[in-house]
Amino acid sequence: MDLGAFIDAAVLGVVEGLTEFIPVSSTGHILLLGHFLGFHSTAHTFEVVIQLGAILAILLVYFSRLWQLFITLPTSARSRHFVIGILVAFLPAAVIGAMAHDFIKRVLFETPMVICIALVVGGILLLVIDKVPRKVRYDNVMDYPLSLCLAIGFFQCLAMVPGTSRSGSTIAGALLMGADKRSAAEFSFFLAMPTMTGAFAYDLYKTRNELSMDDFGLIAVGFILAFISAIFVVRMLLDFVSQHGFAPFAWWRIGVGTLGMVLLLTIAPADDQGQPEPNKSLSVEDIIGGPAKVAVANEHVSAGKSQRVAPSNAQ
C-alpha cells in the first residue's frame, strides 16, 4: 500500500468527521472526493466503518449525560422513555438497511451523479424547511413522544441514498413534526449512535472475508482522524444551529452538488486516465458479449495458425 493511499484515507477521515453531524451528507462527500482522488476501498467498507470514529466523538462529548441516563434507567421513567424512543427511531433503518444493503453498496455508492443530485435537491428542501413558519411543540429530546421518534426513524431511511444526509433527514423530519432546531439536532446526535454502530457491525460482517491488512490500515487512519475532527463539530454545532439555522448548510450542499456535476461532466476521474479500477462491476454487454468475443478471438488465432501451416504442407 503506497503512501498516497494513506494520505487519501487521512483526508477522507477528516472530511468524514467534519461532515457527519451536519446536514450535508458525510457519505456523499467522501464518496465524491474519493471518486475524484481515485481512492478505492474494498466493497466501500472504509466509507462505512470510519463513521464509527465520528460516533465515538459523541460518546466522549456526551459521556456525562449518557452515564446519567444509564444509572437512572432503573428508577427514572423519563430516562427509560428516552432510550426506548431512540431504539424505536433506529428500528426502520435497521430493517430497511439490512434488506437494501447490497443495492446501496453496489449501485448507489457507485453512482456519483446520483450523489450530486441528492445534494442539490436536499439543499433546496433544507432551505424551504428552514424558512417555513412552524409551531414548536417539542423542545426537549427527553420528552419526544414515541410516534415522533418512529416518524424521525423513517425520515432517516431517506439517507440510504448517499448525498441525502442522515443528520439532514432526521433533523428535517423532526422540524416538520414540530420540534425546535436545537432539540432536532440533538436527537440526531443520539440516534446516530445505534444507527452507525449497527451499520459498522453489519458491513464489517458482510465483508469480513474480503478485507486485507492494507484495508485495515487505511480504515485505522480514517477512523482516528474522523474521531478527532468530529469532536470539534459536536461541541460547536448546537450553538451554531440555534443562531444561524440550516441555511448555510443548504447552500453548501447546493454548491458542492453543482460543482460535482460540472466536474463529472467535464473532468474524468483518475480511473479514466489509464489507471485500473479495482472491483469494477461488469456491464450487461460484458456479460452477454464476453463469450462471443472469446469465440471470435479464438477463430482469428486458429485462422492465423492455418495460414502459417499451409506453406509447409505445400512443400
Secondary structure, 3 states (H helix, E strand, C coil): CCHHHHHHHHHHHHHHHHHCCCCCCHHHHHHHHHHHHCCCCHHHHHHHHCHHHHHHHHHHHCHHHHHHHHHHCCCCHHHHHHHHHHHHHHHHHHHHHHHHHHHHHHCHHHCHHHHHHHHHHHHHHHHHHHHCCCCCCECCHHHCCHHHHHHHHHHHHHHHCCCCCHHHHHHHHHHHCCECHHHHHHHHHHHHHHHHHHHHHHHHHHCCCCCCHHHHHHHHHHHHHHHHHHHHHHHHHHHHHHHHCCHHHHHHHHHHHHHHHHHHHHCCCHHHHCCCCCCCCCCHHHHHHHHHHHHHHHHHHHHHHHHHHHHHHHC
